[in-house]
Amino acid sequence: MAYHTLTWLAWLAAAAYLALANQQPFQSIALIMAAGMVYDLASRRSSQGQGWGAFLRLGLWVWLVALAFNLLSVHAGDRLLFTLPRNWPIIGGPITLEALLYGLASGASLFAVLLVFAAFNLGVEAHRLLRWVPGGLFQAGLVVSIALAFVPQMMASLQDIRDAQRVRGHQFRRLRDSVPLLVPLVTTALERSLRLAESMEARGFGGIAQEGRPAKRKLLRFATLGGLLCLGIGLLWRALYPQSPAVYIAWLGLGALLSLLTIYARGRQVKRTHYQHELWRQRDTWVTVASAVSMLMVLLAQVQNAEALSYYPYPPFSPWPRFAPLVGLAAALLAAPAFLWPTQVHEIHESHTKNTKQEK
């Protein structure tokens, strides 16, 4: 693996925060370029690159559909492009430049989120990521890792079935022609799920005996319920009484503390073994520092100007997007994994060195 799992998590935190918080289209394009470089290198070294490539192509289609829907259904704005007959339902009326720009900006933000998570899933291995899940949440972590692997596997199976049907001479012209594609896809998905269930059962998943005294287990259950209840009260208080932040912050803090203590206590009951440990290299330090600096720059840009990441082209605001240099530099720093990516010769040398140390 090119980078340490914690390095990938730091990069994901910075990139996902920028992708989710930003709506300015030029800054989204900068992030797409940075994450695209990482995705390109990661897809070359991963066997799941084909599946995530099909997933991103699906994301482009969703972008186009969202753009068309926003353009034809939202008739606000002063800059008229053309007018459709008003007697047409939903789409009838003025078609404005503001609606077009807002659809493009929203689609760019959505595609940036998809690209960031696709690059992360190609760069990190699911079993290594599972090791860093707290012991008290190992079952939930396993479910999440299976869910993350489901999308690329399904898209890869879809591409293989499509190629096989085309070799047989089948042509996809109408919706009815997709039946020979969907039936094998569902069948292979069911077979894969059965194999996964059998392998999990063979490895004893779900059959771990509970440790500790009954009173301790009951106390942990009450603590978990209490933590969730405090979090719920804090969120409800924030929604009903936002003018008193001290109260809901206290409830949220108490709920978070109880939840963390419960997870820690449950984690101590789970015994975990490691066959080998990941190496932390110098490039991991540089990428982690670049990710941390990127997130700090985005937060600083938000503090300096609350509208640095927001975009609303409709009147009375200006429709033309802006670009914050600080956010653009933060997006550029997220391309650090691509520039520091080791060559295959370095990976072979590091793997040989690691094996030699383990033998000694």
C-alpha positions as CSV (number, residue, x, y, z in Angstrom):
1,M,0.0,0.0,0.0
2,A,1.4,3.4,-1.0
3,Y,0.4,5.2,2.3
4,H,-0.5,4.4,5.8
5,T,-4.2,4.0,6.7
6,L,-4.1,7.0,9.1
7,T,-2.6,9.1,6.3
8,W,-5.5,8.2,4.0
9,L,-8.0,9.0,6.8
10,A,-6.3,12.4,7.3
11,W,-6.5,13.1,3.6
12,L,-10.2,12.0,3.5
13,A,-11.1,14.3,6.4
14,A,-9.6,17.3,4.7
15,A,-10.9,16.5,1.2
16,A,-14.4,15.5,2.3
17,Y,-14.8,18.6,4.4
18,L,-13.9,20.9,1.5
19,A,-16.1,18.9,-0.9
20,L,-19.1,19.0,1.4
21,A,-18.8,22.6,2.6
22,N,-17.8,24.2,-0.7
23,Q,-20.4,25.3,-3.3
24,Q,-18.3,27.7,-5.3
25,P,-17.8,26.1,-8.8
26,F,-14.2,27.2,-9.5
27,Q,-13.1,25.9,-6.1
28,S,-15.0,22.6,-6.8
29,I,-13.1,22.3,-10.1
30,A,-9.8,22.8,-8.3
31,L,-10.7,20.1,-5.8
32,I,-11.8,17.8,-8.7
33,M,-8.5,18.2,-10.4
34,A,-6.5,17.5,-7.2
35,A,-8.7,14.4,-6.3
36,G,-8.6,13.3,-9.9
37,M,-4.8,13.1,-9.9
38,V,-5.0,10.9,-6.7
39,Y,-7.8,8.8,-8.2
40,D,-5.8,8.2,-11.4
41,L,-2.8,6.9,-9.7
42,A,-4.8,4.8,-7.2
43,S,-6.9,3.2,-10.0
44,R,-3.8,2.1,-11.8
45,R,-2.6,0.1,-8.7
46,S,-6.0,-1.3,-7.7
47,S,-8.0,-4.1,-9.2
48,Q,-11.3,-2.2,-8.4
49,G,-10.5,0.8,-10.6
50,Q,-12.9,-0.4,-13.3
51,G,-15.8,-0.6,-10.8
52,W,-15.3,2.9,-9.4
53,G,-14.7,4.3,-13.0
54,A,-18.2,3.1,-13.9
55,F,-19.5,4.6,-10.6
56,L,-18.0,8.0,-11.5
57,R,-19.5,7.8,-15.0
58,L,-22.9,7.2,-13.3
59,G,-22.1,10.3,-11.2
60,L,-21.6,12.4,-14.4
61,W,-25.0,11.3,-15.6
62,V,-26.6,12.3,-12.3
63,W,-24.8,15.6,-12.7
64,L,-26.4,16.1,-16.1
65,V,-29.8,15.1,-14.9
66,A,-29.6,17.4,-11.9
67,L,-28.5,20.3,-14.2
68,A,-31.4,19.7,-16.6
69,F,-33.9,19.5,-13.8
70,N,-32.7,22.7,-12.1
71,L,-32.5,24.5,-15.4
72,L,-36.0,23.6,-16.5
73,S,-37.9,23.7,-13.2
74,V,-36.4,26.8,-11.5
75,H,-37.5,30.0,-13.3
76,A,-36.0,32.5,-11.0
77,G,-33.4,35.0,-12.1
78,D,-33.0,38.2,-14.2
79,R,-30.8,37.0,-17.1
80,L,-33.1,35.3,-19.5
81,L,-31.7,32.7,-21.9
82,F,-35.0,31.7,-23.6
83,T,-38.6,31.1,-22.8
84,L,-40.7,27.9,-23.0
85,P,-44.5,28.0,-23.5
86,R,-46.1,28.8,-20.1
87,N,-48.8,26.2,-20.6
88,W,-46.2,23.4,-20.4
89,P,-46.4,21.9,-16.9
90,I,-43.4,22.4,-14.6
91,I,-40.9,23.3,-17.3
92,G,-42.9,26.1,-18.9
93,G,-41.7,29.6,-18.3
94,P,-38.4,31.6,-18.5
95,I,-35.1,29.7,-18.6
96,T,-32.5,31.8,-16.8
97,L,-28.7,31.9,-16.6
98,E,-28.8,31.8,-12.8
99,A,-30.6,28.4,-12.9
100,L,-27.9,27.1,-15.3
101,L,-25.0,28.3,-13.1
102,Y,-26.6,26.9,-9.9
103,G,-27.2,23.5,-11.6
104,L,-23.5,23.4,-12.7
105,A,-22.2,24.4,-9.3
106,S,-24.4,21.9,-7.4
107,G,-23.4,19.1,-9.8
108,A,-19.7,20.0,-9.5
109,S,-20.0,19.8,-5.7
110,L,-21.7,16.4,-5.9
111,F,-19.1,15.0,-8.3
112,A,-16.3,16.3,-6.1
113,V,-17.7,14.3,-3.2
114,L,-18.0,11.1,-5.3
115,L,-14.5,11.5,-6.6
116,V,-12.9,12.1,-3.2
117,F,-14.5,8.9,-1.7
118,A,-13.7,6.9,-4.8
119,A,-10.0,7.9,-4.6
120,F,-10.0,7.0,-0.9
121,N,-11.6,3.6,-1.4
122,L,-9.1,2.8,-4.1
123,G,-6.1,4.0,-2.1
124,V,-6.9,2.2,1.2
125,E,-7.5,-1.5,1.7
126,A,-10.7,-2.4,3.6
127,H,-9.1,-4.9,5.9
128,R,-6.5,-2.4,7.0
129,L,-9.1,0.3,7.5
130,L,-11.1,-2.2,9.7
131,R,-8.1,-2.6,12.0
132,W,-8.4,1.1,13.1
133,V,-12.1,0.8,14.0
134,P,-12.6,0.8,17.8
135,G,-12.9,-2.6,19.3
136,G,-16.4,-1.8,20.6
137,L,-17.6,-1.0,17.0
138,F,-15.9,-3.9,15.1
139,Q,-19.2,-5.3,13.9
140,A,-20.4,-2.0,12.6
141,G,-17.0,-1.4,11.0
142,L,-17.2,-4.7,9.2
143,V,-20.6,-3.9,7.9
144,V,-19.4,-0.5,6.6
145,S,-16.3,-2.1,4.9
146,I,-18.6,-4.6,3.2
147,A,-20.9,-1.8,2.0
148,L,-17.9,0.1,0.6
149,A,-16.8,-2.9,-1.4
150,F,-20.3,-3.5,-2.7
151,V,-20.4,-0.6,-5.2
152,P,-17.2,-1.3,-7.1
153,Q,-17.9,-5.1,-7.2
154,M,-21.4,-4.5,-8.5
155,M,-20.2,-2.1,-11.2
156,A,-17.4,-4.4,-12.3
157,S,-19.9,-7.3,-12.5
158,L,-22.2,-5.1,-14.6
159,Q,-19.4,-4.3,-17.0
160,D,-18.4,-8.0,-17.3
161,I,-22.0,-9.1,-18.0
162,R,-22.4,-6.3,-20.6
163,D,-19.3,-7.3,-22.4
164,A,-20.3,-11.0,-22.4
165,Q,-23.8,-10.2,-23.8
166,R,-22.3,-8.0,-26.5
167,V,-20.0,-10.9,-27.5
168,R,-23.1,-13.1,-27.9
169,G,-24.5,-10.5,-30.2
170,H,-27.0,-8.9,-27.8
171,Q,-27.8,-5.2,-28.5
172,F,-29.1,-2.8,-25.9
173,R,-31.6,-0.5,-27.6
174,R,-34.6,-0.4,-25.4
175,L,-35.4,-0.9,-21.8
176,R,-36.7,-4.4,-22.4
177,D,-33.2,-5.3,-23.8
178,S,-31.7,-4.8,-20.3
179,V,-33.4,-7.9,-18.9
180,P,-30.5,-10.2,-20.0
181,L,-28.3,-7.7,-18.1
182,L,-30.2,-7.4,-14.9
183,V,-31.0,-11.1,-14.3
184,P,-27.3,-12.3,-14.3
185,L,-26.4,-9.2,-12.2
186,V,-28.9,-10.1,-9.5
187,T,-27.8,-13.8,-9.6
188,T,-24.2,-13.0,-9.2
189,A,-25.0,-10.5,-6.3
190,L,-26.9,-13.3,-4.5
191,E,-24.1,-15.8,-5.0
192,R,-21.6,-13.3,-3.7
193,S,-23.7,-12.6,-0.6
194,L,-24.0,-16.3,0.1
195,R,-20.3,-16.9,-0.2
196,L,-19.6,-13.9,2.1
197,A,-22.1,-15.2,4.7
198,E,-20.5,-18.7,4.6
199,S,-17.0,-17.3,4.9
200,M,-18.1,-15.1,7.9
201,E,-19.8,-18.0,9.6
202,A,-16.7,-20.2,9.0
203,R,-14.5,-17.6,10.7
204,G,-16.9,-17.5,13.7
205,F,-18.3,-14.0,13.1
206,G,-21.2,-13.4,15.5
207,G,-20.2,-16.4,17.7
208,I,-18.0,-14.5,20.1
209,A,-19.1,-15.2,23.7
210,Q,-19.8,-12.1,25.8
211,E,-17.2,-11.5,28.5
212,G,-17.7,-9.9,31.8
213,R,-20.3,-10.2,34.6
214,P,-24.0,-9.8,33.8
215,A,-24.1,-6.6,36.0
216,K,-21.3,-5.1,33.9
217,R,-23.1,-5.9,30.6
218,K,-26.3,-4.4,32.0
219,L,-24.4,-1.3,33.0
220,L,-22.9,-0.9,29.6
221,R,-26.4,-1.2,28.0
222,F,-27.8,1.5,30.3
223,A,-24.8,3.7,29.6
224,T,-25.2,3.3,25.8
225,L,-28.9,4.2,26.1
226,G,-28.1,7.1,28.3
227,G,-25.6,8.5,25.9
228,L,-28.0,8.3,23.0
229,L,-30.7,9.8,25.0
230,C,-28.5,12.8,26.0
231,L,-27.5,13.3,22.4
232,G,-31.2,13.3,21.4
233,I,-32.1,15.8,24.1
234,G,-29.3,18.1,23.0
235,L,-30.3,18.0,19.4
236,L,-34.0,18.6,20.2
237,W,-33.1,21.5,22.6
238,R,-30.9,23.0,19.9
239,A,-33.8,22.9,17.4
240,L,-36.4,24.3,19.8
241,Y,-34.3,26.7,21.9
242,P,-31.3,27.9,19.8
243,Q,-31.0,31.0,21.9
244,S,-29.7,29.0,24.8
245,P,-26.5,27.3,23.5
246,A,-25.1,26.5,26.9
247,V,-27.9,24.0,27.7
248,Y,-27.8,22.0,24.5
249,I,-24.0,22.0,24.4
250,A,-24.0,20.6,27.9
251,W,-26.4,17.8,26.9
252,L,-24.4,17.1,23.7
253,G,-21.2,17.0,25.6
254,L,-22.6,14.6,28.2
255,G,-24.0,12.3,25.5
256,A,-20.7,12.3,23.6
257,L,-18.8,11.5,26.8
258,L,-21.0,8.6,27.8
259,S,-20.9,7.2,24.2
260,L,-17.1,7.4,24.0
261,L,-16.7,5.8,27.5
262,T,-19.1,3.0,26.5
263,I,-17.2,2.3,23.2
264,Y,-13.9,2.2,25.1
265,A,-15.3,-0.2,27.7
266,R,-16.8,-2.5,25.1
267,G,-13.5,-2.3,23.1
268,R,-11.6,-3.6,26.1
269,Q,-13.7,-6.8,26.0
270,V,-12.6,-7.6,22.4
271,K,-9.3,-9.3,21.9
272,R,-7.5,-8.3,18.7
273,T,-4.4,-9.8,17.2
274,H,-2.1,-8.4,14.4
275,Y,-0.1,-10.5,12.0
276,Q,1.9,-7.5,10.8
277,H,2.0,-3.7,11.4
278,E,1.9,-0.9,8.9
279,L,5.0,1.2,8.4
280,W,4.9,4.9,8.8
281,R,7.2,6.5,6.2
282,Q,8.4,10.0,5.6
283,R,5.9,10.5,2.7
284,D,3.1,9.7,5.2
285,T,4.3,12.6,7.4
286,W,4.3,15.0,4.4
287,V,0.8,14.0,3.2
288,T,-0.6,14.2,6.7
289,V,0.9,17.7,7.2
290,A,-0.4,18.8,3.8
291,S,-3.9,17.5,4.7
292,A,-3.9,19.2,8.1
293,V,-2.7,22.5,6.6
294,S,-5.4,22.3,3.9
295,M,-8.2,21.9,6.4
296,L,-6.8,24.7,8.5
297,M,-6.7,27.0,5.5
298,V,-10.3,26.2,4.6
299,L,-11.4,26.9,8.2
300,L,-9.4,30.2,8.2
301,A,-11.1,31.2,4.9
302,Q,-14.5,30.5,6.5
303,V,-13.6,32.6,9.5
304,Q,-12.4,35.5,7.4
305,N,-15.3,35.5,5.0
306,A,-18.5,33.4,5.8
307,E,-19.4,33.5,2.0
308,A,-16.0,32.1,0.8
309,L,-17.5,28.6,0.3
310,S,-21.2,29.5,-0.4
311,Y,-22.7,30.2,-3.8
312,Y,-26.2,31.6,-4.5
313,P,-26.6,33.1,-8.0
314,Y,-30.2,34.3,-7.7
315,P,-31.2,37.9,-7.1
316,P,-30.3,40.0,-5.2
317,F,-26.9,38.3,-5.3
318,S,-24.4,38.4,-8.2
319,P,-24.6,35.3,-10.4
320,W,-20.9,35.2,-11.2
321,P,-18.9,32.7,-9.1
322,R,-16.0,33.9,-7.0
323,F,-12.6,32.2,-6.2
324,A,-10.9,32.4,-2.8
325,P,-7.1,32.0,-3.3
326,L,-6.8,30.5,0.1
327,V,-9.3,27.8,-0.6
328,G,-7.8,27.2,-4.0
329,L,-4.4,26.6,-2.4
330,A,-6.0,24.3,0.1
331,A,-7.4,22.3,-2.8
332,A,-4.0,22.1,-4.4
333,L,-2.4,20.8,-1.3
334,L,-4.8,17.8,-1.5
335,A,-2.9,16.6,-4.6
336,A,0.1,15.8,-2.3
337,P,-0.5,12.0,-2.4
338,A,-0.2,12.1,-6.2
339,F,3.1,14.0,-6.2
340,L,4.6,11.8,-3.4
341,W,3.3,8.5,-4.7
342,P,6.1,5.9,-4.7
343,T,7.1,4.2,-7.9
344,Q,6.8,0.4,-8.3
345,V,10.6,0.1,-7.7
346,H,10.3,1.8,-4.4
347,E,7.3,-0.3,-3.4
348,I,9.2,-3.5,-4.2
349,H,12.2,-2.3,-2.2
350,E,10.1,-1.3,0.8
351,S,8.2,-4.7,0.7
352,H,11.5,-6.6,0.6
353,T,12.9,-4.5,3.5
354,K,9.8,-5.1,5.6
355,N,9.9,-8.9,5.0
356,T,13.5,-9.0,5.9
357,K,12.8,-7.2,9.2
358,Q,10.0,-9.5,10.0
359,E,12.2,-12.6,9.4
360,K,14.8,-11.2,11.7
